[in-house]
Amino acid sequence: MKASGLYTSPWLGSAFAGLLLMATPVFAQAPEGPVEITVGSSAGGTPDVLMRSAAKILNEEKIVENPLVVANRTGGSWTVASNYALSKAGDKNTLMALAQPMIATPIVQGTPNTFEKLNPISVFVQGELLLVVQPDSPFKSLQDLVKAAKEKERGVRFAGAQTGGTDQMATGLLEKKAGVKLNYIPFDGGGAAQAAFLGKNVEAIFVSLEEGNGLIESGKARALAILSKQRRPEPAFKDIPTATEQGVDLVWTQFWGIAMPPDSDPKLVAWWEDKIGKLVKSPAWTSFLAKSFFTSNLVSSKDSAAFLKEQHGIYVGVLRDLGLAKQ
């Protein structure tokens, strides 16, 4: 896989990846009894909402007969959840949500990688980020912000949810691509970061499309750029230029998926792969994603493993540039 320097993903929007997923061979028998999906974020966080919605639709649409239960195991930026999944080696009734902190946290903490020990079923959801400022900000474009950052090193403050997380990755990539130094201030969670932004304690923040739409509609924020390859078609976003349009070659996408613990039966992984494929094709899932401004990108188990490895390399590079990598 060739890196684009950002999220680099030949799998994104790839019909071939979907065909691979649909070509899954012989399946194992379904697991017996309830199946638990472990999530490392708190209730209401994006991974939690995605997994609960997926579980609900899988059950309601009779794609999976087993009762699916989401369990939040928070702490240590997904370390608690990851360690729990690792402790359930070979367990047929345990699934684990995949999210970017699982890659970033070991790099920042200098601990062994978790994703390499899990058996990915599929990475199947992505979401773009918006760069927003206050409505009365003097920055009218991304270039205005870049110009100010060049005039005063670390003079432009960004709030983020944690050290080494998605927000800091996006900020670090903006620094690298624009040739500037920004002042990234980590807070204890996305809510605290948004509070700092709304209180004008920082000049800018990266948010999901759903969060950004709420802030913009309520008159609390104005978007400077979307970190996607092309503009979004929705009325709420169609007039927001990409960073690339404004001379900064920055594309960054969040991703989420699902995996099984170590030593899982490959046939059972394939069984779940088939179920996720049916989920993604269901009208209920399509409707949910559209309302939340997420996008489906169905990736096979094999390609998901390769993608996670690729992402790890990108994270290591950026976090080393930021002086945060201990791996």
C-alpha positions in Angstrom: 0.0 0.0 0.0 1.3 3.4 -0.9 1.0 6.1 1.7 -0.6 9.4 0.6 1.0 10.8 3.7 -2.3 11.1 5.5 -4.8 8.3 5.9 -3.6 6.7 2.6 -6.3 4.2 1.9 -6.9 2.4 -1.4 -9.6 0.6 0.6 -11.7 3.8 1.0 -14.6 3.7 -1.4 -13.2 0.6 -3.0 -15.7 -1.7 -4.6 -12.9 -4.3 -4.8 -12.7 -4.4 -1.0 -16.4 -5.0 -0.8 -16.2 -7.9 -3.3 -13.4 -9.4 -1.2 -15.7 -9.2 1.8 -18.6 -10.8 -0.1 -16.4 -13.6 -1.3 -15.9 -15.0 2.2 -15.5 -18.9 2.2 -17.0 -21.5 4.5 -18.5 -20.1 7.7 -18.4 -21.6 11.2 -21.6 -22.1 13.1 -23.1 -19.1 14.9 -21.9 -18.6 18.5 -24.4 -19.6 21.2 -25.9 -17.1 23.6 -25.4 -13.3 23.9 -22.4 -11.7 22.3 -20.7 -8.7 24.0 -19.1 -5.8 22.1 -16.4 -4.1 24.2 -16.0 -0.4 23.5 -13.2 1.7 25.0 -15.1 5.0 25.1 -17.8 6.1 27.4 -21.6 6.0 26.6 -22.5 8.6 24.0 -19.1 8.7 22.4 -18.9 8.1 18.7 -17.6 4.5 18.9 -20.3 3.7 21.5 -23.0 5.2 19.3 -21.8 3.3 16.2 -21.5 0.0 18.0 -24.9 0.3 19.7 -26.5 1.3 16.4 -24.9 -1.6 14.6 -25.9 -4.1 17.3 -29.5 -2.8 17.3 -29.8 -3.1 13.5 -28.1 -6.5 13.4 -30.7 -7.8 15.9 -33.8 -6.0 14.6 -33.1 -7.0 11.0 -32.5 -10.6 12.1 -29.0 -10.5 10.6 -27.7 -11.9 13.9 -30.0 -13.9 16.2 -27.7 -13.7 19.2 -28.5 -10.8 21.6 -25.8 -8.2 21.1 -24.7 -6.2 24.2 -22.3 -3.2 24.2 -20.1 -2.9 27.3 -18.1 0.3 27.9 -14.7 -0.4 29.5 -13.2 3.0 29.8 -9.8 4.1 31.0 -6.3 4.6 29.7 -7.4 5.8 26.3 -8.8 2.4 25.4 -6.1 0.5 27.3 -8.6 -1.1 29.7 -10.9 -2.2 26.9 -8.0 -3.5 24.8 -6.5 -5.5 27.7 -9.9 -7.0 28.4 -10.2 -8.2 24.7 -6.7 -9.7 24.9 -7.7 -11.6 28.0 -10.6 -13.2 26.1 -8.4 -15.2 23.7 -10.5 -17.7 21.7 -13.8 -16.5 23.3 -16.6 -16.9 20.7 -18.9 -14.5 22.5 -16.6 -11.4 22.6 -16.1 -8.7 20.0 -14.0 -5.5 20.2 -14.7 -2.2 18.6 -11.8 -0.8 16.6 -10.9 2.9 16.8 -7.9 5.1 16.3 -7.0 5.3 20.1 -6.1 1.6 19.9 -3.3 2.6 17.5 -2.2 5.9 19.1 -2.2 4.9 22.8 0.5 2.2 22.6 2.7 4.5 20.6 2.4 7.3 23.1 2.7 5.0 26.1 5.5 2.8 24.7 3.5 -0.4 25.2 3.0 -3.4 22.8 0.5 -2.9 20.0 -3.0 -4.3 20.6 -4.3 -4.3 17.1 -1.7 -6.8 15.9 -3.0 -9.4 18.4 -6.7 -9.0 17.5 -8.5 -10.6 14.6 -10.1 -7.8 12.6 -13.5 -8.6 11.2 -13.9 -5.4 9.2 -13.2 -1.7 9.2 -16.6 -0.5 7.9 -17.2 3.2 8.9 -15.4 6.4 8.3 -16.0 10.0 9.1 -14.5 13.3 8.0 -13.4 16.2 10.2 -14.2 19.9 10.1 -11.8 22.7 11.2 -14.0 25.3 12.8 -13.4 28.7 14.5 -15.6 31.1 16.4 -18.2 33.0 14.2 -16.4 36.3 14.9 -12.9 34.9 14.3 -10.6 37.1 12.1 -9.8 33.9 10.2 -12.0 33.8 7.1 -10.2 30.9 5.4 -7.6 28.2 6.2 -5.0 30.4 4.6 -5.8 33.2 7.1 -5.1 30.8 9.9 -1.9 29.5 8.4 -0.7 33.1 7.8 -1.3 34.0 11.4 0.5 30.8 12.6 3.5 31.7 10.4 3.6 35.2 11.8 3.6 34.0 15.5 4.9 30.5 16.2 2.4 28.6 18.4 0.2 31.7 18.5 -2.9 29.8 17.2 -4.4 27.5 19.9 -6.2 24.3 19.1 -8.2 22.3 21.7 -8.3 18.5 21.6 -9.7 15.6 23.5 -6.4 13.9 24.5 -2.7 13.6 23.9 -1.9 11.6 20.8 -5.6 11.2 19.7 -7.4 12.1 16.5 -7.5 15.8 17.3 -3.7 16.0 17.9 -3.0 13.9 14.8 -5.0 16.3 12.7 -3.3 19.3 14.3 0.1 17.7 13.8 -0.6 17.0 10.1 -1.8 20.5 9.6 1.5 21.7 11.1 3.5 19.4 8.8 1.6 20.2 5.6 1.3 24.0 6.2 4.8 24.4 7.6 3.7 26.0 10.8 3.8 25.4 14.6 0.5 25.4 16.4 -0.4 25.4 20.1 -2.3 22.1 20.8 -4.0 22.0 24.2 -5.3 18.6 25.3 -8.4 18.4 27.5 -10.0 15.5 29.4 -12.5 14.5 26.7 -14.2 16.1 23.7 -16.8 17.8 25.9 -14.1 19.7 27.8 -12.3 20.6 24.5 -15.5 22.0 23.0 -16.2 24.0 26.2 -12.7 25.6 25.9 -13.5 26.4 22.3 -16.9 27.9 23.1 -15.4 29.9 25.9 -12.8 31.3 23.4 -9.9 29.9 25.3 -8.6 28.5 22.0 -9.0 29.8 18.4 -9.8 26.5 16.6 -10.9 22.9 17.0 -11.4 19.9 14.8 -14.9 18.3 15.1 -16.9 15.5 13.4 -19.4 16.5 10.8 -22.3 15.8 13.2 -20.7 17.9 15.9 -19.8 20.6 13.4 -23.2 20.8 11.9 -24.7 21.3 15.4 -22.2 24.1 16.2 -22.7 25.8 12.9 -26.5 25.6 12.9 -26.6 27.1 16.4 -24.3 30.0 15.4 -21.5 28.9 17.7 -18.9 28.1 15.0 -17.9 28.7 11.4 -16.1 26.1 9.3 -12.8 27.0 7.6 -12.2 23.6 5.9 -13.2 20.0 5.6 -10.4 17.4 5.7 -11.8 15.3 2.9 -10.7 14.5 -0.6 -13.6 16.4 -2.0 -16.5 18.6 -0.8 -19.4 16.9 0.9 -22.7 17.0 -1.1 -25.1 17.7 1.8 -26.5 21.3 1.9 -24.9 21.8 5.3 -21.4 21.2 4.0 -21.4 21.7 0.2 -20.0 25.3 0.5 -17.2 24.3 2.8 -13.9 24.0 0.9 -11.4 21.2 1.4 -8.0 22.0 2.9 -6.5 20.9 -0.4 -8.5 23.5 -2.3 -6.9 26.1 -0.1 -3.4 25.0 -0.7 -2.9 22.6 2.2 -2.6 19.0 1.1 -4.4 17.6 4.2 -6.8 14.7 4.1 -7.6 13.0 7.4 -10.4 10.5 8.1 -11.6 8.8 11.3 -12.4 5.1 11.0 -14.2 2.5 13.1 -14.5 -1.3 12.8 -14.9 -4.4 14.8 -12.6 -7.4 15.7 -12.4 -10.7 17.6 -10.0 -11.6 20.4 -6.7 -13.4 19.7 -6.8 -17.1 18.7 -10.3 -16.8 17.3 -11.6 -19.4 14.8 -11.0 -18.0 11.3 -14.3 -19.5 10.2 -16.1 -17.6 13.0 -14.3 -14.4 11.9 -15.6 -15.1 8.4 -19.1 -15.6 9.8 -19.0 -12.2 11.4 -17.5 -10.7 8.2 -20.5 -11.9 6.3 -22.9 -10.4 8.9 -21.2 -7.0 8.8 -21.4 -7.1 5.0 -25.2 -7.6 5.3 -25.4 -4.8 7.9 -23.7 -2.3 5.7 -26.1 -3.2 2.8 -29.2 -2.8 5.0 -31.4 0.3 4.4 -31.6 0.9 8.2 -27.8 1.2 8.5 -27.6 3.4 5.4 -30.3 5.7 6.9 -28.5 5.9 10.2 -25.2 6.8 8.6 -26.8 9.5 6.4 -28.4 11.2 9.4 -25.1 11.2 11.3 -22.9 12.2 8.2 -20.8 9.0 8.4 -19.9 6.9 5.4 -19.7 3.1 4.9 -16.5 1.6 3.6 -16.7 -2.1 3.7 -13.2 -3.7 4.1 -12.4 -7.4 4.3 -10.8 -8.9 7.3 -7.5 -9.4 5.5 -7.4 -5.8 4.1 -8.5 -4.4 7.5 -5.4 -6.0 9.1 -3.2 -4.4 6.4 -5.0 -1.0 6.8 -4.4 -1.0 10.6 -0.7 -1.7 10.1 -0.5 1.1 7.5 -2.3 3.5 10.0 0.2 2.5 12.7 3.0 3.6 10.5 1.4 7.0 9.8 0.7 7.5 13.5 4.3 6.7 14.5 5.6 9.2 12.0 3.4 12.1 13.1 3.7 11.4 16.8 7.5 11.2 16.5 7.4 14.6 14.8 5.4 15.9 17.7 7.9 14.3 20.2 5.2 12.0 21.7 6.2 8.6 20.3 7.8 6.1 22.8 7.8 3.2 20.4 
